[in-house]
Amino acid sequence: MFKATAAALFALPLIACGTATNTDPAPAADACGASGYQSLIGANIAAVTLPAELNHRVIGPNDAYTEDHVPSRLNIFTDENGAIITVRCG
């Protein structure tokens, strides 16, 4: 009986950890509206006018940038000539 009780006591913390749930809602895949900016791919960033209130950043091939994920921020990646190559949230 002692072995069964001891095993049950050791399993309790594991059970408690295994049943924890994340109550935060999953972020929307397109929280920044990137799908609406896909038509910019191929355009030169210098010729693009974006809304002033748009949370965005432009990242060139040699630019240093943080890799923190901000779902509502639009990331615009350009090549060495300023052509937009990728537009995505983050």
Number of C-alpha atoms within 10 A of each C-alpha: 5 7 8 8 10 10 10 12 11 10 11 11 10 10 11 9 9 9 8 8 7 7 6 6 6 7 10 11 14 16 16 21 18 20 13 10 15 15 11 16 16 14 14 15 20 9 9 9 7 11 7 7 6 12 13 19 13 15 17 18 11 9 9 8 10 5 7 7 9 15 17 19 19 22 20 24 20 23 16 9 10 18 19 24 17 17 21 20 20 20
